[in-house]
């Protein structure tokens, strides 16, 4: 497995296929790894789209079961991940790219567009995560139990106090909408976006639909789309059509 390294950050990544670059962000929250594409999401784009695009994915920095490591950026938690992703694209010599993300990939896509709008050609948000007022501390609680302890066991330089500070900065202090950007920002986004809503506490339907309603160049998949193999395949085909329709034509 190759690695991209920058200062104290080391990112494990893979790429398959050929064509216009497609960055794929696995689901699983802060436990997001490439292995989760086989187990934790409805389909694996690295397999599904390898004949359509140059597919690139990576383990999230500090996912306990992954190969990517780096400091906990308490001051700029979301930006730290975005800089890893943009840095990986730089490392591979890629300027412009498509992006498809599951779960935590939704907020990350918004942040990538905020930081580098000229580089993200189009984006597909599959079962995106977001804030739900019915479950206000869901992401803090899930990660303080399911992500923090195993990371502390793996890293002697990280303790639970640091985990608390990081999660508070990442989720509690941003407890609204999609965590990374405002509604006004989404209203201003010209980047084409495909939204595939889910309806579980971590992937609230209302938030996904609000994104689709606010973003001026958005499309929606069918809903529900994860309830049968036929519906998953329909969403897969929709995402393929959407991404291909927005990739630049190379003369």
C-alpha positions in Angstrom: 0.0 0.0 0.0 1.5 3.4 -0.9 1.7 6.3 1.4 1.6 10.1 1.0 3.7 11.9 3.7 3.7 15.6 4.7 5.5 16.7 7.8 4.1 14.5 10.6 1.2 13.2 8.6 1.3 9.8 6.8 -1.7 8.9 4.7 -2.3 5.3 3.3 -4.1 5.4 0.0 -5.0 3.2 -3.0 -5.9 4.0 -6.6 -7.5 1.8 -9.3 -8.8 2.3 -12.8 -8.2 5.0 -15.3 -9.9 8.1 -16.6 -10.8 11.4 -14.9 -9.9 11.4 -11.2 -12.6 10.4 -8.6 -11.7 10.9 -4.9 -13.7 8.4 -2.8 -14.3 9.1 0.9 -15.3 6.0 2.8 -18.0 6.0 5.4 -17.6 5.0 9.1 -17.1 8.4 10.6 -13.8 8.9 12.3 -13.2 5.1 11.8 -13.3 5.7 8.0 -11.0 3.3 6.2 -10.7 1.9 2.7 -11.6 -1.5 4.1 -15.0 -0.1 5.1 -15.9 0.2 1.4 -16.4 -3.5 1.5 -18.3 -3.7 4.7 -19.9 -0.5 5.9 -21.5 1.1 2.8 -24.1 0.0 0.2 -21.5 -0.4 -2.6 -17.8 -0.1 -3.2 -17.1 2.6 -5.7 -13.5 1.4 -6.1 -14.9 -1.7 -7.7 -18.1 -0.3 -9.2 -16.4 2.7 -11.0 -12.9 1.4 -11.7 -13.8 1.2 -15.4 -15.2 4.7 -15.5 -12.7 6.8 -13.5 -9.3 6.9 -11.9 -10.5 6.0 -8.4 -8.5 7.2 -5.4 -9.3 6.5 -1.7 -7.5 6.7 1.6 -7.7 5.8 5.2 -8.8 8.8 7.4 -6.1 10.2 9.5 -6.1 8.4 12.9 -8.8 5.9 12.1 -7.7 3.2 14.7 -7.9 0.3 12.2 -6.4 2.3 9.3 -2.9 3.0 8.2 -3.0 6.8 8.2 -1.5 8.8 11.1 -1.0 12.3 12.2 -1.6 14.9 14.9 -5.1 15.6 16.3 -5.7 19.1 15.0 -8.0 20.4 17.7 -8.1 24.0 16.4 -9.0 23.0 12.8 -10.3 19.4 12.9 -12.2 19.3 9.6 -9.6 21.4 7.8 -6.9 18.9 8.8 -8.7 16.1 7.0 -9.3 18.3 4.0 -5.7 19.2 3.8 -4.8 15.5 3.8 -7.2 14.9 0.9 -6.0 17.9 -1.1 -2.4 17.1 -0.3 -2.9 13.6 -1.6 -4.3 15.0 -4.9 -1.2 17.3 -5.1 1.0 14.3 -4.5 -0.6 12.4 -7.4 -0.3 15.4 -9.7 -4.1 15.9 -9.8 -5.5 19.5 -10.0 -9.2 19.0 -10.7 -11.2 16.0 -9.5 -14.7 14.6 -8.9 -15.5 13.4 -5.4 -17.9 10.8 -3.9 -18.3 10.4 -0.2 -20.3 8.4 2.2 -21.4 9.4 5.7 -18.7 11.7 7.0 -17.8 12.3 3.4 -20.8 14.7 3.2 -19.4 17.3 5.6 -15.9 16.7 4.2 -17.1 17.4 0.6 -18.7 20.7 1.7 -15.4 21.6 3.3 -13.3 20.7 0.2 -15.6 22.9 -1.8 -15.1 25.7 0.7 -11.3 25.4 0.7 -10.8 24.6 -3.0 -13.9 25.4 -5.1 -11.9 25.5 -8.3 -10.6 22.0 -7.9 -13.8 20.1 -7.1 -15.6 19.6 -10.4 -18.7 17.8 -9.0 -19.6 15.9 -5.9 -21.9 13.0 -4.9 -23.0 12.9 -1.3 -24.1 9.4 -0.4 -26.0 8.9 2.9 -24.4 12.1 4.2 -24.0 12.7 7.9 -25.3 15.9 9.5 -26.7 17.4 12.7 -30.1 16.3 14.0 -31.7 18.3 16.8 -33.3 15.1 18.0 -29.8 13.6 18.7 -27.7 16.7 19.5 -24.7 14.9 21.0 -24.8 11.7 18.9 -21.4 12.2 17.2 -19.6 13.1 20.4 -21.1 10.1 22.2 -20.4 7.6 19.4 -16.8 8.7 19.0 -15.9 9.2 22.7 -16.9 5.5 23.1 -16.1 3.9 19.7 -13.2 5.9 18.3 -11.3 7.5 21.2 -10.4 4.5 23.4 -9.0 2.3 20.6 -7.0 5.3 19.3 -5.5 5.9 22.7 -4.5 2.3 22.9 -2.7 2.6 19.6 -1.1 6.0 20.3 0.7 6.7 23.5 0.8 10.4 22.7 -3.0 10.8 22.7 -5.2 10.6 25.8 -8.9 10.9 26.4 -8.6 14.5 27.4 -7.2 15.3 24.0 -10.0 13.2 22.4 -12.6 15.2 24.3 -11.1 18.5 23.1 -10.9 17.2 19.5 -14.5 15.9 19.4 -15.8 19.1 21.1 -14.1 21.2 18.5 -15.2 18.9 15.6 -18.9 18.4 16.6 -20.1 20.0 19.8 -18.9 23.5 19.0 -20.4 23.1 15.4 -23.7 21.5 16.4 -25.7 22.7 13.4 -26.5 21.7 9.8 -23.5 19.9 8.2 -20.9 20.9 10.8 -18.4 22.4 8.2 -20.3 25.1 6.4 -23.4 27.3 6.8 -26.6 27.3 4.9 -25.7 30.6 3.3 -22.5 28.9 2.0 -24.5 26.0 0.5 -26.8 28.6 -1.2 -23.8 30.1 -2.9 -22.2 26.9 -4.1 -22.1 26.5 -7.9 -20.5 23.1 -7.8 -22.9 20.4 -9.1 -24.0 18.1 -6.2 -25.8 14.8 -6.2 -27.5 14.0 -2.9 -28.5 10.4 -1.9 -30.4 10.8 1.4 -30.6 8.3 4.2 -32.8 8.3 7.2 -31.0 7.2 10.4 -29.8 9.4 13.3 -26.3 9.8 12.0 -27.5 10.5 8.4 -30.6 12.6 8.9 -33.0 12.8 6.0 -34.1 16.4 6.8 -30.5 17.7 6.6 -29.7 15.9 3.4 -32.9 17.3 1.8 -32.1 20.8 3.1 -28.8 20.6 1.3 -30.5 19.5 -1.9 -33.0 22.3 -1.6 -30.4 25.0 -0.9 -27.7 24.1 -3.4 -28.5 25.7 -6.7 -27.0 22.9 -8.9 -28.2 19.8 -7.0 -29.9 16.6 -8.0 -31.5 13.9 -5.8 -31.4 10.2 -6.2 -34.4 8.0 -5.5 -35.4 7.6 -1.9 -35.2 5.1 -0.3 -32.3 3.8 -2.3 -30.6 1.3 0.2 -33.6 -0.9 0.8 -33.0 -3.3 -2.1 -30.3 -4.4 -4.5 -32.4 -3.0 -7.4 -32.6 0.5 -5.7 -28.9 0.4 -4.8 -28.1 -0.4 -8.5 -30.3 2.5 -9.6 -28.5 4.9 -7.3 -25.1 3.6 -8.6 -26.1 4.2 -12.2 -27.5 7.7 -11.3 -24.2 8.6 -9.6 -22.2 7.3 -12.6 -24.3 9.3 -15.0 -24.1 12.4 -12.9 -20.3 12.2 -12.4 -19.6 11.5 -16.1 -21.9 14.3 -17.2 -19.7 16.8 -15.3 -16.2 15.6 -15.9 -14.3 17.8 -18.3 -14.0 16.8 -21.9 -10.3 16.1 -22.7 -9.5 17.0 -26.3 
